[in-house]
Amino acid sequence: MPTITLSGIAKSYGSGEYAVKNLDLVVEDGAFMCLLGPSGCGKTTTLRMIAGLEQPTAGTIAVGDRVLDSVEQGLYVPPEKRQMGLVFQNYALWPHLTVRGNTEFGLRMRKVPAAERRSRAEAALAMVHVDDAMDRYPSQLSGGQQQRVALARMLAVSPSVLLLDEPLSNLDARLRLEMRAELKRIHEETGATIVFVTHDQMEAMTMATDVAVMDQGLLQQMASPMEMYRRPANRFVAEFVGSPPMNLVPVPAQGTAGMAGSLLRHIGDRAACVPATVGMRPEAIRFGRPPAAAWSEEAQVEAVLPAGSSWTLRLRILDTELFALTYTPVEVAPGGSVTCWIEPENLHLFDGSGARMAAWDMASAR
């Protein structure tokens, strides 16, 4: 499947407000692309435009050299001619058809011969590990099994692009974990291009080869999961990607007191200009004796929140409340104090517009 290219895509429903604004996005052949963002950010609308269920108000959608949508040219290719498979959030299984019947449905609509339909349906069901339930009806299946059948129905027609609209949101935590592993395995085995919509940053981080974060119809950043985690392009991405979310310390225009002052004194001349916000991820905060180059302060422990394999600490450093995450038990009770520190390369600086100060990344690496 050639590269999917969205150029200048916009979508308005006539109210004057845009669900998607001036979107430029490239999905490479064989990529597992996650569209990530909060509810109402435009990610599902984008997916539906790629599928052909929605037509853009402006812009062009192309697959390789083939244009699927072009407002300028007045061109629109209907969904059934795009060679794409779509899995909805609510599974959309026919209640009166068996698992086999549901899986064969798309093939039947394409008038595939019966013997081939049967063979392809069985192969798809085996791929998602529900081939032992072929003669059951959807009402006799668990939520995870129904999701697998919906996925098998899409795989049976051998689409070159798989479009998934929050397919795991209705599953419990254990089934979500299983299906994340299953989808990653299917991607590796089939080599298909996958575009996956989710609001769950954990799903995006664990499955995707590329992540596109959206907010209010605008693309905020597109990068690999680890690049986005390590170098968020702006404050929105920094807060949205990561759990617990990044600690953000505002730097007042006047005065250098408190936590902000402590950080600015440490940053010193290495920053090209004074940041408006300094961020630090909870898991980057360490405890005990600091290295020479690290920023450090004494912290008051306000709460210790154990989670089995990790501990989250709510700290107060000078005038600021922060959260720290550690995988090593900290022998301190609420009300006690502890020295915490962070390496310069783990500080994230943002300017007044919320954009990342890239010059700091180079300075802190020296």
VENVEN-V309419 format. One record per pair of residues at least 24 apart in sequence whose ideal C-beta (glycine too) atoms are under 10 Angstrom apart, sorted by the first residue. I is the first residue (numbers start at 1). J is the second residue. Records with the same first field share a line. If there is no record, write none. Layout:
BEGIN
I->J, J
END
This chain:
BEGIN
1->27, 28, 29, 30, 31, 63, 64, 83, 84, 159, 160, 161, 191, 192, 193
2->28, 29, 62, 63, 64, 65, 66, 160, 193
3->27, 28, 29, 30, 31, 62, 63, 64, 193
4->28, 29, 31, 33, 50, 61, 62, 63, 64, 68, 84, 160, 161, 193, 195
5->60, 61, 62, 63, 64, 67, 68
6->46, 49, 50, 56, 59, 60, 61, 62, 69, 219
7->58, 59, 60, 61, 62, 70
8->56, 58, 59, 60, 71, 72
9->42, 45, 46, 49, 50, 56, 57, 58, 59, 60, 61, 69, 71, 219
10->42, 49, 56, 57, 58, 59, 71, 217
11->42, 45, 46, 48, 49, 54, 55, 56, 57, 58, 59, 217
12->56, 57, 58, 217
13->45, 54, 57
14->57
17->216, 217
18->42, 45, 57, 58, 216, 217, 218
19->43, 44, 45, 46, 48, 49, 54, 57, 216, 217
20->45, 46, 49, 54, 56, 57, 58, 59, 214, 216, 217, 218, 219
21->57, 58, 214, 216, 217, 218, 219
22->58, 59, 217, 218, 219
23->49, 56, 58, 59, 61, 212, 214, 217, 218, 219
24->59, 219, 222
25->50, 61, 195, 210, 212, 214, 219, 222
26->210, 212, 222
27->63, 161, 193, 194, 195, 210, 212, 222
28->193, 209, 210
29->63, 64, 160, 161, 191, 192, 193
30->187, 190, 191, 192, 193, 194, 209
31->187, 192, 193, 194, 195, 208, 209, 210
32->162, 164, 183, 184, 186, 187, 188, 192, 193, 194, 195, 196, 204, 207, 208, 209, 210, 211
33->193, 194, 195, 196, 197, 204, 208, 209, 210, 211, 212, 222
34->164, 194, 195, 196, 197, 198, 200, 201, 203, 204, 205, 206, 207, 208, 209, 210, 211, 212, 213, 225
35->164, 165, 166, 195, 196, 197, 198, 199, 204, 208, 211, 212, 213, 214, 219, 222
36->196, 197, 198, 199, 200, 201, 203, 204, 205, 208, 211, 212, 213, 214, 215, 220, 221, 225, 228, 237, 240, 241
37->197, 198, 199, 201, 204, 212, 213, 214, 215, 216, 217, 218, 219, 220, 236, 237, 240
38->199, 213, 214, 215, 216, 236, 240
39->166, 199
40->199, 214, 215, 216, 217
41->199, 213, 214, 215, 216, 217, 218, 219, 220, 240
42->214, 215, 216, 217, 218, 219
43->165, 166, 195, 196, 197, 198, 199, 212, 213, 214, 215, 217
44->89, 165, 166, 197, 199
45->197, 214, 217
46->195, 197, 212, 214, 217, 219
47->86, 163, 164, 165, 166, 195, 196, 197
48->79, 86, 163, 165, 197
50->79, 82, 84, 86, 161, 163, 195
51->79, 82, 84, 85, 86, 161, 163, 165, 195
52->76, 77, 78, 79, 80, 81, 82, 84, 86
53->78, 79, 86, 163, 165
63->160, 161, 193
80->106, 109, 110
82->159, 160, 161, 163
83->157, 158, 159, 160, 161
84->154, 157, 159, 160, 161, 162, 163, 193, 195
85->151, 153, 154, 155, 156, 157, 158, 159, 160, 161, 162, 163, 164, 192, 194
86->150, 154, 159, 161, 162, 163, 164, 165, 195
87->147, 150, 151, 152, 153, 154, 155, 162, 163, 164, 165, 166, 167, 183, 196
88->150, 154, 163, 164, 165, 166, 167
89->147, 150, 164, 165, 166, 167, 168, 169, 170, 197
90->146, 150, 165, 166, 167, 169, 170
91->138, 141, 143, 146, 147, 148, 149, 150, 151, 153, 167, 170
92->146, 150, 153
93->137, 138, 139, 141, 146, 147, 149, 150, 153
94->137, 138, 153
95->137, 138, 139
96->137, 138
97->137, 138
98->133, 134, 135, 136, 137, 138, 140, 149
99->125, 130, 131, 132, 133, 134, 135, 136, 137, 138, 140, 141, 145, 146, 148, 149, 152, 153
100->125, 131, 133, 134, 135, 136, 149, 152
101->134, 135, 137, 153
102->134, 137, 138, 146, 149, 150, 152, 153, 156
103->128, 130, 131, 134, 149, 150, 151, 152, 153, 154, 155, 156, 157
104->153, 156, 157
105->153, 156, 157
106->153, 154, 155, 156, 157, 158, 159
107->153, 156, 157, 158
109->157
110->157
112->156, 157
117->156
119->156
120->152, 155, 156, 157, 158
121->152, 153, 155, 156
122->152, 156
123->152, 155, 156, 158
124->148, 149, 151, 152, 153, 154, 155, 156, 157, 158
125->149, 151, 152, 153, 155, 156
126->152
127->151, 152, 155, 156, 182, 185, 186, 189, 190
128->152, 153, 155, 179, 182, 183, 185, 186
129->178, 182
142->171, 172, 175
143->168, 170, 171, 172, 175
144->168, 170, 171, 172, 174, 175, 176, 178, 179, 182
145->175
146->170, 171
147->171, 175, 176, 178, 179, 182, 183
148->175, 178, 179, 182
151->179, 182, 183, 186
152->186
154->192
155->186, 190, 192
158->190, 192
159->190, 192, 193
160->190, 191, 192, 193
161->192, 193, 194, 195
162->186, 187, 190, 192, 193, 194, 195, 196
163->193, 194, 195, 196, 197
164->194, 195, 196, 197, 198
165->195, 196, 197, 198
166->196, 197, 198, 199, 200, 203
167->196, 197, 198, 203
168->196, 198, 200, 203, 207
169->197, 198, 199, 200, 203
176->200, 202, 203
177->202, 203, 206
179->203, 207
180->206, 207
181->206, 207
183->207
184->208, 209
199->240
200->243
201->225, 228, 229, 237, 240, 241, 242, 243, 245
202->241, 242, 243
204->228, 240, 241
205->229, 241, 242, 243
211->237, 241
213->237, 240, 241
214->240
215->240
220->354
221->356
229->281
230->281, 345, 346, 348, 361
231->348, 356, 358, 361
232->279, 281, 348, 350, 356
233->350, 354, 355, 356, 358
234->350, 351, 353, 354, 355, 356
235->276, 277, 279, 348, 350, 351, 353, 354, 355, 356
236->350, 354
237->354, 356
238->277, 279, 280, 281, 348, 350, 354, 356
239->279
241->281
242->279, 281, 282, 283, 325
243->281, 282, 283, 325
244->281, 282, 283, 305, 312, 323, 324, 325
245->279, 281, 282, 323
246->277, 279, 280, 281, 282, 283, 284, 323, 348
247->278, 279, 280, 281, 282, 284, 285, 315, 317, 320, 321, 322, 323, 324, 342, 348
248->277, 278, 279, 280, 320, 322, 348, 350
249->275, 277, 278, 279, 280, 317, 318, 319, 320, 322, 347
250->275, 276, 277, 278, 320, 350
251->275, 276, 277, 278, 349, 350, 352
252->276
253->352
257->318, 319
258->317, 318, 319, 320
259->297, 316, 317, 318, 319, 320, 321, 322
260->318, 319, 320
261->318, 319
262->295, 296, 297, 317, 318, 319, 320
263->295, 297, 317, 318, 320, 342, 347, 349
265->295
266->293, 294, 295, 296, 297, 342, 344, 347
267->295, 344, 347, 349, 360, 363, 364
268->363
269->363
270->344, 349, 359, 360, 362, 363, 364, 366
271->347, 349, 357, 359, 360, 363, 364
272->349, 351, 357, 358, 359, 360, 362, 363
273->349, 351, 352, 357, 359, 360
274->349, 351, 352, 357
275->347, 348, 349, 350, 351, 352, 356, 357, 360
276->349, 350, 351, 352, 353, 354, 355, 357
277->348, 349, 350, 351, 352, 354, 357
278->347, 348, 349, 350, 357, 360
279->346, 347, 348, 349, 350, 356
280->322, 323, 324, 340, 342, 343, 346, 347, 348
281->323, 324, 325, 342, 346, 347, 348
282->310, 312, 313, 315, 322, 323, 324, 325, 326
283->310, 312, 323, 324, 325, 326, 327, 346
284->324, 325, 341, 342, 343, 345, 346, 347, 348
285->313, 315, 317, 322, 323, 324, 325, 326, 340, 341, 342, 346
286->324, 326, 328, 339, 340, 341, 342, 343, 346
287->313, 315, 324, 326, 328, 330, 331, 332, 338, 339, 340, 341
288->328, 330, 338, 339, 340, 341
289->339, 341
290->339, 340, 341, 342, 343
291->341, 343, 344
293->341, 343, 344, 345, 364
294->340, 341, 342, 343, 344, 346, 347
295->340, 341, 342, 343, 344, 346, 347
296->339, 340, 341, 342
297->322, 339, 340, 341, 342
298->337, 338, 339, 340
299->324, 332, 336, 337, 338, 339, 340, 341
300->332, 334, 335, 336, 337, 338
301->330, 332, 333, 334, 335, 336, 337, 338, 340
302->334, 335
303->334, 335
304->329, 330, 332, 333, 334, 336
313->338, 340
315->340
END
